[in-house]
Amino acid sequence: MKLARVVGRVFCARQVETMEGKKLLLIQPLAWEDESPKGDPIVAADAVGSGAAEKVYYVAAREAAVAFPDLPPVDAAIVGIVEGHQARDFRHG
């Protein structure tokens, strides 16, 4: 699972019928250690009802497709809302 912050919403004029009613959000991946941005924002299907500026955790690739078995495969899926976390950098003893 990966950490991200919701930074926007994606609206589609046309989409696959099975995507109707599903929310697509723009998320900015973050580093777990210091919550700094990590790479470019991505689009993720929302499985938990997350909202603007919330920290979320998401899965990508095959795991994302499993989160929505009734949809065409998606590249990323939000599967939880993060209320807090603690991380330790084990690289420095």
LOSEBA-93248 format. One line per 2 residues: number of its first residue (from 1); their letters; for each residue y, x, z of N, C-alpha, C. Coordinates in nm, 3 decimals, always signed. Atoms other than C-alpha are relative to their C-alpha. Layout:
BEGIN
NUM	a	Y/X/Z/Y/X/Z/Y/X/Z; ...
***
This chain:
BEGIN
1	mk	-0.117/+0.084/+0.000/+0.000/+0.000/+0.000/+0.124/+0.088/+0.000; -0.123/-0.076/+0.015/+0.351/+0.111/-0.076/+0.117/-0.080/+0.055
3	la	-0.119/+0.062/-0.058/+0.689/+0.041/+0.084/+0.108/-0.016/-0.105; -0.110/+0.025/+0.093/+0.984/-0.110/-0.106/+0.102/-0.093/+0.065
5	rv	-0.102/+0.096/-0.042/+1.305/-0.308/-0.061/+0.030/-0.090/-0.119; -0.035/+0.095/+0.106/+1.383/-0.623/-0.259/+0.146/+0.022/-0.035
7	vg	-0.138/-0.026/+0.044/+1.693/-0.549/-0.467/+0.048/-0.101/-0.103; -0.043/+0.100/+0.097/+1.699/-0.841/-0.708/-0.112/-0.095/-0.036
9	rv	+0.097/+0.099/+0.046/+1.521/-1.125/-0.882/-0.001/+0.001/-0.152; +0.014/+0.002/+0.145/+1.392/-1.154/-1.237/-0.022/-0.144/-0.044
11	fc	+0.013/+0.134/+0.054/+1.437/-1.476/-1.432/-0.046/+0.009/-0.145; +0.054/-0.002/+0.136/+1.245/-1.551/-1.751/+0.027/-0.133/-0.069
13	ar	-0.023/+0.121/+0.077/+1.345/-1.798/-2.021/-0.134/-0.058/-0.047; +0.134/+0.041/+0.041/+0.984/-1.809/-2.142/-0.101/+0.094/+0.064
15	qv	+0.106/-0.083/-0.058/+0.666/-1.688/-1.980/-0.134/-0.069/-0.018; +0.134/+0.055/+0.008/+0.292/-1.741/-1.978/-0.008/-0.120/+0.093
17	et	+0.007/+0.124/-0.076/+0.209/-2.090/-1.854/-0.047/+0.020/+0.145; +0.053/-0.020/-0.135/+0.013/-1.961/-1.553/+0.099/+0.069/+0.093
19	me	-0.103/-0.064/-0.083/+0.324/-1.773/-1.431/+0.105/-0.100/+0.048; -0.097/+0.101/-0.042/+0.523/-2.097/-1.392/-0.002/-0.017/+0.151
21	gk	-0.011/+0.019/-0.144/+0.649/-2.131/-1.036/-0.023/+0.126/+0.083; +0.020/-0.125/-0.071/+0.572/-1.770/-0.946/+0.130/+0.080/-0.002
23	kl	-0.125/-0.074/-0.011/+0.864/-1.559/-0.822/-0.023/+0.146/-0.037; +0.002/-0.141/+0.037/+0.925/-1.220/-0.983/+0.122/+0.067/+0.062
25	ll	-0.109/-0.069/-0.068/+1.133/-0.975/-0.779/+0.012/+0.143/-0.049; -0.027/-0.140/+0.031/+1.294/-0.642/-0.856/-0.002/+0.074/+0.134
27	iq	+0.013/-0.074/-0.126/+1.191/-0.394/-0.586/+0.024/+0.149/-0.023; -0.024/-0.145/+0.003/+1.299/-0.037/-0.512/-0.103/+0.066/+0.091
29	pl	+0.095/-0.071/-0.085/+1.006/+0.177/-0.393/+0.072/+0.096/+0.095; -0.059/-0.085/-0.103/+1.083/+0.372/-0.073/-0.106/+0.094/+0.056
31	aw	+0.089/-0.092/-0.071/+0.934/+0.672/+0.105/-0.024/-0.056/+0.139; +0.032/+0.052/-0.133/+0.754/+0.568/+0.425/+0.069/+0.080/+0.109
33	ed	-0.054/-0.087/-0.105/+0.893/+0.867/+0.619/+0.145/-0.029/+0.035; -0.143/+0.016/-0.028/+1.267/+0.808/+0.580/+0.065/-0.115/-0.077
35	es	-0.047/+0.115/+0.078/+1.298/+0.499/+0.357/+0.099/+0.037/-0.110; -0.085/-0.039/+0.112/+1.475/+0.698/+0.086/-0.061/-0.054/-0.129
37	pk	+0.051/+0.051/+0.128/+1.448/+0.561/-0.272/-0.099/+0.098/-0.062; +0.107/-0.081/+0.057/+1.139/+0.684/-0.452/-0.029/-0.053/-0.141
39	gd	+0.021/+0.045/+0.137/+1.152/+0.647/-0.831/+0.091/-0.115/-0.039; -0.078/+0.111/+0.054/+1.292/+0.362/-1.038/-0.046/-0.134/+0.056
41	pi	+0.041/+0.134/-0.041/+1.294/-0.007/-0.940/-0.107/-0.055/-0.096; +0.104/+0.062/+0.081/+0.999/-0.213/-1.064/-0.001/-0.151/+0.025
43	va	+0.015/+0.145/-0.015/+0.918/-0.583/-1.113/-0.135/-0.026/+0.066; +0.124/+0.034/-0.070/+0.659/-0.731/-0.876/-0.009/-0.151/+0.019
45	ad	+0.025/+0.141/-0.029/+0.506/-1.078/-0.841/-0.006/-0.015/+0.152; -0.009/+0.020/-0.144/+0.574/-1.217/-0.493/-0.109/-0.096/+0.048
47	av	+0.108/+0.082/-0.053/+0.268/-1.347/-0.305/+0.029/-0.055/+0.139; -0.023/+0.034/-0.141/+0.434/-1.395/+0.037/+0.133/-0.068/+0.029
49	gs	-0.128/+0.068/-0.024/+0.776/-1.557/-0.011/+0.109/+0.089/+0.054; -0.104/-0.092/-0.048/+0.990/-1.250/+0.048/+0.134/-0.032/-0.065
51	ga	-0.134/+0.030/+0.048/+1.365/-1.258/-0.006/+0.087/+0.123/-0.014; -0.098/-0.106/+0.027/+1.676/-1.053/-0.078/+0.010/+0.099/+0.115
53	ae	-0.020/-0.113/-0.090/+1.707/-0.713/+0.093/-0.112/+0.021/+0.102; +0.110/-0.020/-0.094/+1.377/-0.749/+0.283/-0.082/+0.123/-0.039
55	kv	+0.096/-0.107/+0.024/+1.146/-0.452/+0.323/-0.136/-0.065/-0.016; +0.129/+0.059/+0.031/+0.807/-0.532/+0.176/-0.102/+0.111/-0.025
57	yy	+0.098/-0.094/+0.051/+0.480/-0.362/+0.105/-0.068/-0.065/-0.118; +0.055/+0.050/+0.125/+0.322/-0.392/-0.234/-0.118/+0.085/-0.043
59	va	+0.112/-0.071/+0.060/+0.013/-0.294/-0.425/+0.024/+0.004/-0.150; -0.019/-0.016/+0.144/-0.005/-0.177/-0.783/-0.135/+0.014/-0.069
61	ar	+0.117/-0.018/+0.085/-0.254/-0.154/-1.070/-0.105/-0.108/+0.029; +0.110/+0.096/-0.018/-0.594/-0.318/-1.010/+0.018/-0.087/+0.124
63	ea	-0.020/+0.076/-0.123/-0.509/-0.421/-0.654/+0.101/-0.113/-0.018; -0.100/+0.103/+0.027/-0.207/-0.616/-0.783/-0.063/-0.117/-0.074
65	av	+0.068/+0.106/+0.075/-0.425/-0.812/-1.025/-0.087/-0.084/+0.093; +0.085/+0.071/-0.095/-0.658/-0.905/-0.737/+0.082/-0.093/+0.089
67	af	-0.086/+0.083/-0.085/-0.364/-1.047/-0.536/+0.028/-0.137/-0.063; -0.024/+0.125/+0.072/-0.319/-1.318/-0.804/-0.116/-0.026/-0.095
69	pd	+0.116/+0.017/+0.086/-0.666/-1.405/-0.936/+0.018/-0.108/-0.107; -0.020/+0.109/+0.095/-0.534/-1.715/-1.118/+0.103/+0.034/-0.108
71	lp	-0.103/-0.040/+0.095/-0.270/-1.521/-1.318/-0.053/+0.105/-0.097; +0.032/-0.117/+0.082/-0.283/-1.281/-1.607/+0.028/+0.124/+0.085
73	pv	-0.022/-0.119/-0.085/-0.299/-0.926/-1.464/+0.147/+0.037/+0.012; -0.135/-0.047/-0.026/+0.025/-0.811/-1.303/-0.007/+0.146/+0.042
75	da	-0.002/-0.143/-0.033/+0.128/-0.447/-1.252/+0.028/+0.028/+0.147; -0.035/-0.019/-0.141/+0.265/-0.492/-0.898/+0.008/-0.136/+0.068
77	ai	-0.003/+0.124/-0.076/+0.232/-0.758/-0.629/+0.046/+0.029/+0.143; -0.047/-0.010/-0.139/+0.421/-0.798/-0.300/-0.100/-0.077/+0.085
79	vg	+0.104/+0.062/-0.082/+0.159/-0.868/-0.033/+0.035/-0.007/+0.148; -0.040/+0.009/-0.140/+0.354/-0.838/+0.293/+0.147/+0.029/+0.019
81	iv	-0.138/-0.025/-0.039/+0.694/-0.839/+0.459/-0.003/+0.092/+0.122; +0.001/-0.101/-0.106/+0.763/-0.535/+0.679/+0.109/-0.031/+0.101
83	eg	-0.098/+0.023/-0.106/+0.932/-0.608/+1.011/+0.036/+0.129/+0.071; -0.025/-0.130/-0.060/+0.907/-0.249/+1.131/-0.118/+0.091/-0.027
85	hq	+0.110/-0.096/+0.015/+0.703/+0.066/+1.096/+0.038/+0.132/+0.064; -0.019/-0.132/-0.058/+0.659/+0.408/+1.247/-0.081/+0.097/-0.084
87	ar	+0.069/-0.099/+0.082/+0.572/+0.712/+1.039/+0.025/+0.139/+0.057; -0.011/-0.137/-0.046/+0.506/+1.071/+1.136/-0.032/+0.090/-0.118
89	df	+0.021/-0.095/+0.108/+0.529/+1.362/+0.893/-0.105/+0.100/+0.046; +0.109/-0.086/-0.043/+0.191/+1.536/+0.933/-0.001/+0.133/-0.076
91	rh	-0.004/-0.124/+0.077/+0.284/+1.810/+0.684/+0.056/+0.115/+0.083; -0.066/-0.104/-0.078/+0.480/+1.999/+0.951/-0.053/+0.009/+0.143
93	g	+0.065/-0.019/-0.130/+0.232/+2.009/+1.238/+0.046/-0.093/+0.103
***
